[in-house]
Amino acid sequence: MNAYRLGALAPLARPGWVEAGRHLLAGLELGVREVNDAGGIGGRPLELVVRDTAADPRRAEAAVEELAGLGVAALVGEYHSVVARAAAGRADALGLPFLCSSAVLDALTEQPTRWVARLSPPQSRGWQVYADFLLGAGHRRIAVAAQSSVYWAAGTRILQDYVAARGGTISVLDMDALTPAAMCDELVGHRATALLLLVGQPEPAVPIVRSVRGDRRLAEVMIGAPAGQPEFAEWAASLGDDGAGVPFLRYLPERLTPLGARVETALRERLAEAPSFVAFEGYDTVAVLADALRSHGADRARIAESWPRVTVDGTRGRIRFSRRPGISVWQWASTPIQVVDRDPAEPDRFRILHAG
């Protein structure tokens, strides 16, 4: 019997964030395996057709074209926001349902679309939660070390608008022009109490952290990473103790659902390490699409029409999609959000600092 096919996008090669791609794919693959172990969908197996985006928007667009031509019922995955935006634009144009697992850019499509839904929270919501954490911790003079990209620029605007309205300031340090050492000199001049890393991982994030940690003038400066760089083991392996105490965003609840607790065990075995929130996003993506396929088969239009009627118990809570102001896609509105860091006393342990 022919399989139901899902096209899956993930960054599995550099310059993509390969560790994030590996966790995303592990969650997707576990979800598919469990569906098939339970008899498939109406007796038909579920199959992933995986394409590596390598963080390249054009490569992603070509993959969407190819997967649509291969007859996949829907598209899933992707981690990098700029890449997901390119994929969402092509999926919208082709009439291919796309459930975006892990990208947060608010403007995922130029115009409102019925074809695209998203599990991860929009960047504006998550980064405002992060700004609340900063302000609550007493940080009013904040610097961002930023590279040029649509994603980093959007994050900077969110922080600037939110913090300025509450009496704080955001200074931007251009990491396309500054070395980490020169950035430290600039940071001293700004008298900031917090430095946020709006840059790629591991370069230049790791050298920046090393430079700041090694500069006695900046001993009291908190380093933060709203985009989540410290979530993955590569961060800890690269920085050791210097990588602890760097607050970041992750999309997990204080307690996983019973399903989530079981999936965590299976993901840990599959990955041979603790699963990141990205792995749970991958699993939940398949749970949603499997439910849609059971109800509507492989008809693309009917899958897209089902987004507002989805009610699925995921690993992190009940998943429902709705329209949100300023967001062009169907959005899971209650995605859990935490600000966490690696405990300086035990860098493999995460501390929850704030929730929103």
C-alpha beads as a LAMMPS data file, in Angstrom:
LAMMPS data file: protein, C-alpha beads

356 atoms
355 bonds

1 atom types
1 bond types

-500.0 500.0 xlo xhi
-500.0 500.0 ylo yhi
-500.0 500.0 zlo zhi

Masses

1 110.0

Atoms # bond

1 1 1 0.000 0.000 0.000
2 1 1 1.344 3.452 -0.937
3 1 1 2.700 5.559 1.909
4 1 1 1.543 9.007 2.898
5 1 1 4.591 11.155 2.216
6 1 1 5.660 14.281 4.099
7 1 1 8.415 16.512 2.776
8 1 1 10.801 17.468 5.587
9 1 1 13.217 20.422 5.606
10 1 1 16.088 20.719 8.094
11 1 1 19.589 22.253 8.235
12 1 1 21.827 19.186 8.133
13 1 1 25.023 20.721 6.713
14 1 1 27.034 23.877 7.371
15 1 1 26.562 26.773 7.385
16 1 1 23.248 25.602 8.838
17 1 1 22.915 24.994 12.555
18 1 1 23.506 21.266 12.151
19 1 1 22.888 20.296 15.770
20 1 1 19.451 21.944 15.661
21 1 1 18.718 20.144 12.392
22 1 1 19.725 16.818 13.891
23 1 1 17.398 17.295 16.870
24 1 1 14.531 18.456 14.644
25 1 1 14.936 15.421 12.392
26 1 1 15.136 13.069 15.393
27 1 1 11.760 14.341 16.597
28 1 1 10.208 14.052 13.147
29 1 1 11.558 10.536 12.662
30 1 1 10.410 9.352 16.093
31 1 1 6.920 10.678 15.389
32 1 1 6.792 8.825 12.081
33 1 1 8.105 5.608 13.609
34 1 1 5.452 5.660 16.344
35 1 1 2.655 6.294 13.836
36 1 1 3.852 3.367 11.747
37 1 1 4.371 1.082 14.751
38 1 1 0.713 1.730 15.618
39 1 1 -0.449 0.584 12.181
40 1 1 0.081 3.725 10.133
41 1 1 -2.776 5.912 8.972
42 1 1 -5.702 3.785 7.915
43 1 1 -3.227 0.976 7.359
44 1 1 -0.961 3.123 5.165
45 1 1 2.553 3.929 6.419
46 1 1 3.844 7.454 6.880
47 1 1 7.104 8.351 5.139
48 1 1 9.452 11.326 5.464
49 1 1 11.203 12.626 2.357
50 1 1 14.047 14.673 3.856
51 1 1 15.903 17.532 2.189
52 1 1 18.855 19.413 3.680
53 1 1 18.474 23.203 3.470
54 1 1 21.966 23.997 4.856
55 1 1 20.509 27.384 5.967
56 1 1 20.187 28.440 2.309
57 1 1 16.843 30.048 1.323
58 1 1 17.317 29.307 -2.381
59 1 1 18.117 25.684 -1.646
60 1 1 14.957 25.506 0.447
61 1 1 12.828 26.964 -2.365
62 1 1 14.237 24.389 -4.787
63 1 1 13.500 21.609 -2.284
64 1 1 9.893 22.762 -1.902
65 1 1 9.468 22.708 -5.690
66 1 1 10.961 19.216 -5.864
67 1 1 8.898 17.849 -2.977
68 1 1 5.694 19.288 -4.380
69 1 1 6.476 17.539 -7.667
70 1 1 7.064 14.270 -5.813
71 1 1 3.491 14.413 -4.535
72 1 1 4.051 14.911 -0.804
73 1 1 0.846 15.630 1.096
74 1 1 2.441 18.401 3.151
75 1 1 5.712 20.036 4.108
76 1 1 7.161 20.015 7.647
77 1 1 10.186 21.217 9.538
78 1 1 12.878 23.875 9.209
79 1 1 14.716 25.695 11.963
80 1 1 16.229 28.854 10.433
81 1 1 13.667 31.644 10.171
82 1 1 14.921 33.207 6.928
83 1 1 14.978 29.760 5.286
84 1 1 11.508 28.915 6.597
85 1 1 10.227 32.201 5.189
86 1 1 11.519 31.267 1.726
87 1 1 9.984 27.783 2.025
88 1 1 6.661 29.198 3.236
89 1 1 6.513 31.593 0.285
90 1 1 6.968 28.767 -2.218
91 1 1 4.554 26.478 -0.367
92 1 1 1.941 29.231 -0.420
93 1 1 2.434 29.812 -4.142
94 1 1 2.207 26.080 -4.913
95 1 1 -0.768 25.321 -2.655
96 1 1 1.256 22.937 -0.491
97 1 1 0.389 22.767 3.242
98 1 1 3.415 23.625 5.398
99 1 1 3.552 23.067 9.145
100 1 1 6.605 25.028 10.265
101 1 1 8.173 23.341 13.272
102 1 1 10.724 25.716 14.694
103 1 1 11.159 29.095 12.941
104 1 1 9.885 32.214 14.687
105 1 1 10.092 35.190 12.299
106 1 1 6.734 37.007 12.564
107 1 1 6.477 37.690 8.829
108 1 1 6.776 34.084 7.701
109 1 1 4.845 35.012 4.539
110 1 1 4.367 38.410 2.900
111 1 1 0.567 38.116 2.928
112 1 1 -1.862 36.142 5.082
113 1 1 -2.036 32.555 3.858
114 1 1 -4.275 29.561 4.512
115 1 1 -1.533 27.095 3.565
116 1 1 0.967 27.628 6.383
117 1 1 0.725 26.935 10.131
118 1 1 3.385 27.161 12.821
119 1 1 4.156 25.493 16.157
120 1 1 6.909 27.784 17.454
121 1 1 5.864 31.156 18.900
122 1 1 6.298 34.306 16.814
123 1 1 9.517 36.171 17.504
124 1 1 7.664 39.196 18.863
125 1 1 6.048 37.149 21.632
126 1 1 9.159 35.217 22.631
127 1 1 11.543 38.136 22.556
128 1 1 9.156 40.334 24.543
129 1 1 9.147 37.615 27.213
130 1 1 12.937 37.776 27.122
131 1 1 12.848 41.580 27.435
132 1 1 10.550 41.244 30.466
133 1 1 13.161 38.977 32.039
134 1 1 15.930 41.524 31.386
135 1 1 13.931 44.433 32.785
136 1 1 12.848 42.404 35.794
137 1 1 16.510 41.619 36.505
138 1 1 17.269 45.344 36.547
139 1 1 18.888 45.731 33.128
140 1 1 18.079 49.110 31.573
141 1 1 21.225 49.728 29.495
142 1 1 21.422 46.787 27.088
143 1 1 23.752 46.203 24.143
144 1 1 23.233 43.781 21.262
145 1 1 26.099 42.298 19.265
146 1 1 24.348 41.822 15.936
147 1 1 25.096 40.511 12.463
148 1 1 23.104 41.627 9.449
149 1 1 20.093 39.463 8.600
150 1 1 16.340 39.840 8.466
151 1 1 16.044 37.705 11.602
152 1 1 18.555 39.620 13.725
153 1 1 17.182 42.969 12.511
154 1 1 13.645 41.932 13.458
155 1 1 14.822 40.839 16.895
156 1 1 16.650 44.122 17.428
157 1 1 13.522 46.125 16.549
158 1 1 11.362 44.075 18.924
159 1 1 13.799 44.644 21.779
160 1 1 14.304 48.340 21.020
161 1 1 10.583 49.106 20.871
162 1 1 9.696 47.086 23.962
163 1 1 12.600 48.214 26.152
164 1 1 12.386 51.890 25.125
165 1 1 8.693 51.988 26.053
166 1 1 9.715 50.900 29.552
167 1 1 12.540 53.372 30.081
168 1 1 15.499 51.334 28.844
169 1 1 17.937 51.637 25.951
170 1 1 19.300 49.207 23.371
171 1 1 22.699 49.936 21.751
172 1 1 23.630 48.017 18.592
173 1 1 27.206 46.790 18.041
174 1 1 27.796 45.826 14.386
175 1 1 29.561 42.455 14.368
176 1 1 30.001 42.621 10.590
177 1 1 32.456 45.477 11.272
178 1 1 33.874 44.723 14.746
179 1 1 36.203 42.024 16.021
180 1 1 35.275 40.529 19.402
181 1 1 38.102 42.514 21.034
182 1 1 36.984 45.783 19.433
183 1 1 33.403 45.003 20.459
184 1 1 34.546 44.723 24.089
185 1 1 36.048 48.235 23.874
186 1 1 32.749 49.544 22.467
187 1 1 30.797 47.742 25.170
188 1 1 32.814 49.419 27.929
189 1 1 31.980 52.809 26.419
190 1 1 28.240 52.057 26.341
191 1 1 28.197 51.171 30.066
192 1 1 25.715 48.383 29.311
193 1 1 24.913 45.842 32.013
194 1 1 23.787 43.165 29.548
195 1 1 25.109 42.044 26.146
196 1 1 22.828 40.008 23.872
197 1 1 24.254 37.748 21.172
198 1 1 22.344 38.265 17.929
199 1 1 24.920 36.342 15.923
200 1 1 25.597 32.933 14.419
201 1 1 26.727 29.842 16.298
202 1 1 29.530 28.851 16.732
203 1 1 31.033 31.811 14.835
204 1 1 31.142 34.523 16.017
205 1 1 29.151 33.700 19.183
206 1 1 31.847 31.556 20.821
207 1 1 34.740 34.037 20.283
208 1 1 32.557 36.892 21.572
209 1 1 31.763 35.024 24.786
210 1 1 35.437 34.181 25.313
211 1 1 36.449 37.805 24.767
212 1 1 33.848 39.197 27.170
213 1 1 34.541 36.580 29.845
214 1 1 38.260 37.325 29.575
215 1 1 37.897 41.111 29.870
216 1 1 38.059 42.226 33.517
217 1 1 36.394 45.523 32.590
218 1 1 33.250 43.530 31.738
219 1 1 33.172 41.198 34.730
220 1 1 29.713 42.417 35.778
221 1 1 28.134 42.284 32.294
222 1 1 25.502 39.587 31.801
223 1 1 25.696 37.786 28.447
224 1 1 22.363 36.685 26.978
225 1 1 21.343 34.742 23.876
226 1 1 17.615 35.046 23.107
227 1 1 17.949 32.927 19.952
228 1 1 18.883 29.855 22.022
229 1 1 22.525 29.143 21.166
230 1 1 23.305 27.647 24.635
231 1 1 20.527 25.044 24.289
232 1 1 22.753 22.573 22.486
233 1 1 25.666 20.451 23.683
234 1 1 28.011 22.027 21.124
235 1 1 27.829 25.299 23.098
236 1 1 28.882 23.666 26.339
237 1 1 31.592 21.647 24.603
238 1 1 33.040 24.794 22.980
239 1 1 32.895 27.100 25.995
240 1 1 32.916 24.942 29.113
241 1 1 32.277 27.005 32.226
242 1 1 32.311 30.230 30.166
243 1 1 29.090 29.061 28.480
244 1 1 27.129 28.843 31.731
245 1 1 24.971 31.659 33.062
246 1 1 23.899 32.818 29.576
247 1 1 20.082 33.127 29.584
248 1 1 18.261 32.025 26.435
249 1 1 14.781 31.262 25.146
250 1 1 13.416 27.760 24.846
251 1 1 9.908 26.525 24.160
252 1 1 9.184 23.987 26.874
253 1 1 6.701 23.959 29.776
254 1 1 7.768 23.565 33.382
255 1 1 6.430 20.009 33.131
256 1 1 6.002 17.974 29.968
257 1 1 2.713 16.208 29.338
258 1 1 2.650 12.443 30.039
259 1 1 3.185 11.977 26.297
260 1 1 6.100 14.399 26.482
261 1 1 7.736 12.492 29.332
262 1 1 7.562 9.261 27.326
263 1 1 8.838 10.977 24.173
264 1 1 11.704 12.557 26.122
265 1 1 12.952 9.099 27.078
266 1 1 12.735 7.868 23.492
267 1 1 14.443 10.986 22.120
268 1 1 17.247 10.734 24.663
269 1 1 17.892 7.173 23.514
270 1 1 17.757 8.178 19.856
271 1 1 20.062 11.200 20.242
272 1 1 22.362 9.743 22.939
273 1 1 21.954 13.058 24.782
274 1 1 19.245 15.193 26.348
275 1 1 16.735 16.305 23.702
276 1 1 16.382 20.023 23.041
277 1 1 13.030 21.766 22.659
278 1 1 13.612 21.522 18.895
279 1 1 13.306 17.731 19.042
280 1 1 9.925 18.064 20.777
281 1 1 8.840 20.520 18.078
282 1 1 9.674 17.883 15.471
283 1 1 7.650 15.198 17.228
284 1 1 4.651 17.487 17.717
285 1 1 4.749 18.413 14.031
286 1 1 4.195 14.803 13.018
287 1 1 1.465 14.382 15.644
288 1 1 -0.478 17.270 14.077
289 1 1 0.000 16.127 10.469
290 1 1 -0.874 12.519 11.307
291 1 1 -4.154 13.752 12.802
292 1 1 -4.872 15.808 9.674
293 1 1 -4.083 12.864 7.390
294 1 1 -6.394 10.561 9.365
295 1 1 -9.241 13.021 8.909
296 1 1 -8.597 14.315 5.386
297 1 1 -6.250 11.933 3.590
298 1 1 -3.600 13.391 1.283
299 1 1 -5.813 16.132 -0.170
300 1 1 -3.704 19.257 0.211
301 1 1 -6.553 21.757 0.230
302 1 1 -8.450 19.841 2.900
303 1 1 -5.309 19.578 5.078
304 1 1 -4.846 23.348 4.872
305 1 1 -8.519 23.916 5.652
306 1 1 -8.136 21.798 8.798
307 1 1 -5.658 24.122 10.600
308 1 1 -8.333 26.034 12.573
309 1 1 -10.000 22.748 13.610
310 1 1 -6.849 21.012 14.898
311 1 1 -6.972 19.823 18.509
312 1 1 -4.023 17.554 19.231
313 1 1 -2.392 16.577 22.512
314 1 1 1.325 17.215 22.008
315 1 1 4.396 16.741 24.161
316 1 1 4.156 20.314 25.509
317 1 1 0.401 20.850 25.742
318 1 1 -2.753 20.847 23.647
319 1 1 -2.133 22.231 20.175
320 1 1 -4.684 24.482 18.490
321 1 1 -4.128 27.034 15.739
322 1 1 -5.663 30.476 15.448
323 1 1 -5.148 33.782 13.697
324 1 1 -3.080 36.278 15.700
325 1 1 -2.786 40.022 15.022
326 1 1 0.174 40.801 12.805
327 1 1 0.938 37.118 12.105
328 1 1 0.317 35.926 8.536
329 1 1 0.073 32.167 9.253
330 1 1 -2.033 29.888 11.441
331 1 1 -0.349 30.039 14.830
332 1 1 -0.245 27.838 17.933
333 1 1 -0.979 30.679 20.338
334 1 1 -0.123 29.005 23.651
335 1 1 3.340 27.642 22.927
336 1 1 5.145 27.546 26.292
337 1 1 8.081 29.955 26.630
338 1 1 10.896 29.910 29.167
339 1 1 14.059 31.895 29.795
340 1 1 16.676 29.457 31.077
341 1 1 20.432 29.204 31.483
342 1 1 23.036 26.575 32.187
343 1 1 23.729 26.451 35.915
344 1 1 27.285 27.756 36.574
345 1 1 27.599 25.184 39.365
346 1 1 26.542 22.345 37.021
347 1 1 26.645 23.404 33.334
348 1 1 24.720 20.337 32.120
349 1 1 21.725 21.386 34.256
350 1 1 19.288 24.070 33.093
351 1 1 17.751 26.631 35.453
352 1 1 14.369 28.181 34.684
353 1 1 14.740 31.923 35.282
354 1 1 11.464 33.252 33.871
355 1 1 8.361 31.994 32.067
356 1 1 5.862 33.749 29.841

Bonds

1 1 1 2
2 1 2 3
3 1 3 4
4 1 4 5
5 1 5 6
6 1 6 7
7 1 7 8
8 1 8 9
9 1 9 10
10 1 10 11
11 1 11 12
12 1 12 13
13 1 13 14
14 1 14 15
15 1 15 16
16 1 16 17
17 1 17 18
18 1 18 19
19 1 19 20
20 1 20 21
21 1 21 22
22 1 22 23
23 1 23 24
24 1 24 25
25 1 25 26
26 1 26 27
27 1 27 28
28 1 28 29
29 1 29 30
30 1 30 31
31 1 31 32
32 1 32 33
33 1 33 34
34 1 34 35
35 1 35 36
36 1 36 37
37 1 37 38
38 1 38 39
39 1 39 40
40 1 40 41
41 1 41 42
42 1 42 43
43 1 43 44
44 1 44 45
45 1 45 46
46 1 46 47
47 1 47 48
48 1 48 49
49 1 49 50
50 1 50 51
51 1 51 52
52 1 52 53
53 1 53 54
54 1 54 55
55 1 55 56
56 1 56 57
57 1 57 58
58 1 58 59
59 1 59 60
60 1 60 61
61 1 61 62
62 1 62 63
63 1 63 64
64 1 64 65
65 1 65 66
66 1 66 67
67 1 67 68
68 1 68 69
69 1 69 70
70 1 70 71
71 1 71 72
72 1 72 73
73 1 73 74
74 1 74 75
75 1 75 76
76 1 76 77
77 1 77 78
78 1 78 79
79 1 79 80
80 1 80 81
81 1 81 82
82 1 82 83
83 1 83 84
84 1 84 85
85 1 85 86
86 1 86 87
87 1 87 88
88 1 88 89
89 1 89 90
90 1 90 91
91 1 91 92
92 1 92 93
93 1 93 94
94 1 94 95
95 1 95 96
96 1 96 97
97 1 97 98
98 1 98 99
99 1 99 100
100 1 100 101
101 1 101 102
102 1 102 103
103 1 103 104
104 1 104 105
105 1 105 106
106 1 106 107
107 1 107 108
108 1 108 109
109 1 109 110
110 1 110 111
111 1 111 112
112 1 112 113
113 1 113 114
114 1 114 115
115 1 115 116
116 1 116 117
117 1 117 118
118 1 118 119
119 1 119 120
120 1 120 121
121 1 121 122
122 1 122 123
123 1 123 124
124 1 124 125
125 1 125 126
126 1 126 127
127 1 127 128
128 1 128 129
129 1 129 130
130 1 130 131
131 1 131 132
132 1 132 133
133 1 133 134
134 1 134 135
135 1 135 136
136 1 136 137
137 1 137 138
138 1 138 139
139 1 139 140
140 1 140 141
141 1 141 142
142 1 142 143
143 1 143 144
144 1 144 145
145 1 145 146
146 1 146 147
147 1 147 148
148 1 148 149
149 1 149 150
150 1 150 151
151 1 151 152
152 1 152 153
153 1 153 154
154 1 154 155
155 1 155 156
156 1 156 157
157 1 157 158
158 1 158 159
159 1 159 160
160 1 160 161
161 1 161 162
162 1 162 163
163 1 163 164
164 1 164 165
165 1 165 166
166 1 166 167
167 1 167 168
168 1 168 169
169 1 169 170
170 1 170 171
171 1 171 172
172 1 172 173
173 1 173 174
174 1 174 175
175 1 175 176
176 1 176 177
177 1 177 178
178 1 178 179
179 1 179 180
180 1 180 181
181 1 181 182
182 1 182 183
183 1 183 184
184 1 184 185
185 1 185 186
186 1 186 187
187 1 187 188
188 1 188 189
189 1 189 190
190 1 190 191
191 1 191 192
192 1 192 193
193 1 193 194
194 1 194 195
195 1 195 196
196 1 196 197
197 1 197 198
198 1 198 199
199 1 199 200
200 1 200 201
201 1 201 202
202 1 202 203
203 1 203 204
204 1 204 205
205 1 205 206
206 1 206 207
207 1 207 208
208 1 208 209
209 1 209 210
210 1 210 211
211 1 211 212
212 1 212 213
213 1 213 214
214 1 214 215
215 1 215 216
216 1 216 217
217 1 217 218
218 1 218 219
219 1 219 220
220 1 220 221
221 1 221 222
222 1 222 223
223 1 223 224
224 1 224 225
225 1 225 226
226 1 226 227
227 1 227 228
228 1 228 229
229 1 229 230
230 1 230 231
231 1 231 232
232 1 232 233
233 1 233 234
234 1 234 235
235 1 235 236
236 1 236 237
237 1 237 238
238 1 238 239
239 1 239 240
240 1 240 241
241 1 241 242
242 1 242 243
243 1 243 244
244 1 244 245
245 1 245 246
246 1 246 247
247 1 247 248
248 1 248 249
249 1 249 250
250 1 250 251
251 1 251 252
252 1 252 253
253 1 253 254
254 1 254 255
255 1 255 256
256 1 256 257
257 1 257 258
258 1 258 259
259 1 259 260
260 1 260 261
261 1 261 262
262 1 262 263
263 1 263 264
264 1 264 265
265 1 265 266
266 1 266 267
267 1 267 268
268 1 268 269
269 1 269 270
270 1 270 271
271 1 271 272
272 1 272 273
273 1 273 274
274 1 274 275
275 1 275 276
276 1 276 277
277 1 277 278
278 1 278 279
279 1 279 280
280 1 280 281
281 1 281 282
282 1 282 283
283 1 283 284
284 1 284 285
285 1 285 286
286 1 286 287
287 1 287 288
288 1 288 289
289 1 289 290
290 1 290 291
291 1 291 292
292 1 292 293
293 1 293 294
294 1 294 295
295 1 295 296
296 1 296 297
297 1 297 298
298 1 298 299
299 1 299 300
300 1 300 301
301 1 301 302
302 1 302 303
303 1 303 304
304 1 304 305
305 1 305 306
306 1 306 307
307 1 307 308
308 1 308 309
309 1 309 310
310 1 310 311
311 1 311 312
312 1 312 313
313 1 313 314
314 1 314 315
315 1 315 316
316 1 316 317
317 1 317 318
318 1 318 319
319 1 319 320
320 1 320 321
321 1 321 322
322 1 322 323
323 1 323 324
324 1 324 325
325 1 325 326
326 1 326 327
327 1 327 328
328 1 328 329
329 1 329 330
330 1 330 331
331 1 331 332
332 1 332 333
333 1 333 334
334 1 334 335
335 1 335 336
336 1 336 337
337 1 337 338
338 1 338 339
339 1 339 340
340 1 340 341
341 1 341 342
342 1 342 343
343 1 343 344
344 1 344 345
345 1 345 346
346 1 346 347
347 1 347 348
348 1 348 349
349 1 349 350
350 1 350 351
351 1 351 352
352 1 352 353
353 1 353 354
354 1 354 355
355 1 355 356
